[in-house]
Amino acid sequence: MKPGRIEIMDTTLRDGEQTSGVSFTAPEKLTLARLLLEELRVDRIEVASARVSDGEFESVRQIALWAKEAGVLQKVEVLSFVDGGASLEWIHKAGARTQNLLTKGSLNHLTYQLRKTPQEHFNEVAAVLKRAQELEIRSNVYLEDWSNGMRSSKEYVFDFLDFLRGQPLDRILLPDTLGILTPDETGRFIKEIVQRYPELHFDFHGHNDYDLSVANVLQALQSGIHGLHLTVNGMGERAGNAPLASVVAVINDFLPELEIGVCESALYKVSKLVSAFTGIGIPSNKPVVGDNVFTQTAGIHADGDNKKNLYFNNLLPERFGRKRKYALGKTSGKANIQKNLQELGLTLSESELKQVTNRIIQLGDRKERVTREDLPYIISDVLGTEGQPQQVFIKSYVLTHAKGLQPTTTVAIEIEGKSYEENAMGDGQFDAFMNALRKVYSRIQKPLPDLTDYAVRIPPGSNSDALCETVITWKNGKGEFTTRGLDSDQTVSAIKATEKMLNRYW
């Protein structure tokens, strides 16, 4: 590996699968293995733990078969154990050819979990590494609980490394198993080890228990580490592992002297697929891959983007196959709306823009989320009544619907300054509303047009809960006409469409 080149090993399929409730099927693992190596272009993947289950064996077998045909078998790694060679036989039979041997990196683990002396452990490790050579399986060695080892039993760690430097292996893997390191400790420990063993290759495997994994990775890189272990979406046991997307962005933006082979533009696609396979959603504010991280909400930010991109940073969404968005809500302002109108190819006058802005602010105050796809419907609703005189006001209504009882509605309506109130039953809430309305119009001896069609829809492509459009077709002696109502509630949107009809018909 050339100087400055950092190896990236993705361990989503092994360590990431230790996320509570997550288990990949064999086809899912094969699909992700191919994406990770072919499209994301990580250097290596850790795909399973040996001897876990028949399903895990089949996963490794399928991945190894594909990887051999693709010429990347050396990039597929399997976690193994100091178990007299049983893991090696399992790996060999599955078709893989690289083991990541789990050993004890702290005297505390060795003493209380294995109940063995350091020399006994070293001898057993040596036997496994020798057997791997005989099976033509390459070896990397994990020092489990290495971070606690450096804190409390550094002499043991160095004795172990002195032993390992003479063994047939490719890499030594340094995990912060319990996620306990600070950035300062990470930097000091790794610098000390890299300087003491310049001929060895070291990987850092960070966990995120204190939300310091990315900071620790940055320190590890600045201290001379040669490789990193990461997972898609930061998956992993407890608080998870160092997240792949964030680390890739950090390296590319803050450590330009280092080289990695990961394709940034594939990060989002792989992230979404892993989320789909696992059923674990991506937090909306998760850097690089979260839904909201390239969304400007405040109107002042959108205005600044119009003026020399004042609110941009180096994390441009296009790098990751994404686009910047401008949220619509009570804080968005005209600038955000204009950005969305540009995307839709729409133009409004200043007065029209002000009306649409006010409607969006009203929706935001009701904690309803508006998307760009909703915008044409809001414009249609707002501008469709512009300039139309209003003589009829539906002042209030009560809609009731209870199991076993017929729906009822009480409506209060104002017509040319005079108030009327009626109640009625119906086959549904809107039918009951119309029956009450007919009673009012019967009192003033004015007929109502017939309702001939009633259609409800949400804006195509919208994933918000803010808007529902009801389109009602009416027929009178002069022909047919339609009115539209917009609201988050279907019945209310129909009532708004009816109010427009009453004023148009009056």
ABEGO torsion letter per residue (X at the ends): XBBGBBBBBBAAAAAAAABBGBBBBAAAAAAAAAAAAAAAGBABBBABBBGABAAAAAAAAAAAAAAAAAGAAAABBBBBBBAGGAAAAAAAAAGBABBBBBBBABAAAAAAAAGBBAAAAAAAAAAAAAAAAAAGBBBBBBBBGAAAAAAABAAAAAAAAAAAAABBBABBBBBBAAGABBAAAAAAAAAAAAAABAABBBBBBBBAAAGAAAAAAAAAAAAGBABBBBBBGGBEBEAEBBBAAAAAAAAAAABAABBBABBAAAAAAAAAAAAAAAGBBBBAABBGABAAAABBABAAAAAAAABGGAABBABBAAAAGBBBBBBBBAAAEAAAAAAAAAAAGBBBBAAAAAAAAAAAAAAAAAGBBBBAAAAAAAAAAAAAABGBBBABBBABBBBBBBBGBBBBBBBBBBBGGBBBBBBBBBABAAAAAAAAAAAAAAAAGBBBBBBABBBBBBBBGBABAABBBBBBBBBBAAEBBBBBBBBABAAAAAAAAAAAAAAAAX
